[in-house]
Amino acid sequence: MGHSAALNFADGKTFFIDVQEQEFLLDAAVRQGITLPLDCREGVCATCQGRCDAGQYEQDYVDEDALTEQDLADRKILACQTRLKSNAAFYFDHASSFCQAGEALKIEAIVTDLEWVSDETVLLKLDASQHSAQIQFLAGQYARIYIPETHEYRAYSFAHAPQANNQLQFLIRYLPEGLMGRFLKSHCQIGQSIELEIPFGSFYLRENEAKRPRYFIAGGTGLSAFLSMLDQMPASDQIIHLYYAVRHEEHLCEQARIHSYTKKFSRFEYHPVISQPSEHWQGLKGYVQEHLETEQLHAHHFEMYVCGPPTLVEAIKSHLADHQIENGEFFSEKFIAAA
Ligand code: FES
């Protein structure tokens, strides 16, 4: 039985390949038209070097001049020596064009619902079941959605894990003057066809075998990426904190779904944080960094994922630096609401 491998590149493109039992990752990629850089094919030159971000693998011969002990501890791999033991995701620090990986997948999908989940957020639901194969992406990645009758697209994170029936969901911030906003408000019809290009982005869930505590910090519709990650993660007793920052409490959305994660994760804690709350708001106020438990962060090796506007990402980074919190893995995706 083979496995699936996601190959993610520095230009943000991801390609999925199948890797047969006992087949080397590099051979599988070349077989499917992705010519990863290579030279010796013997584990010596390190030309085919990458990093495994998720999944299990083993390597045959790795010369000590190709990868050091530390490299191996950091899950660096030589694709010509790597065999998969599970589905896995790999990162290669060069553009996909270096290996003639071609274009991202373009698909057509049908609008099935347009749900206003807050006064400034729409949950766009699409049926892409006419695409016969299961649409693959890594939890946290995004799609480019083309606005009909324009050549413009906007990027939105998937709001769910990959599903066999190819039903897609995206949380979209409604900007009345934006191209997408005008389309959604005035022109979008149930049953209409929309074109998407998928998948993109290097913001995705990493391997965490040790069940390190995970901190998910969303600004606005950055929540979408975390819904995808939380859907993707298996049930566990891992410590998970979800911080969700919005300006007003009426901008919070998908609350029932978020609360339902407490059934799946026994140590899931949800922290909505409102920067300009009404007088009735009883919860956390201000900014997320003011509510991070510095002592808790110092106490464990943790993973932190931040998805939101640049100001949020920078504020969290500064907070960690100011408090000399260095015992965590930090991943972020900055986005600006595009008009
Ligand atoms: Fe030389 Fe893989 S091609 S180490």
Residues whose N, C-alpha, C, O or C-beta is under 5 A from the ligand:
A	BS01	FES	L38 D39 C40 R41 E42 G43 V44 C45 A46 T47 C48 L78 C80
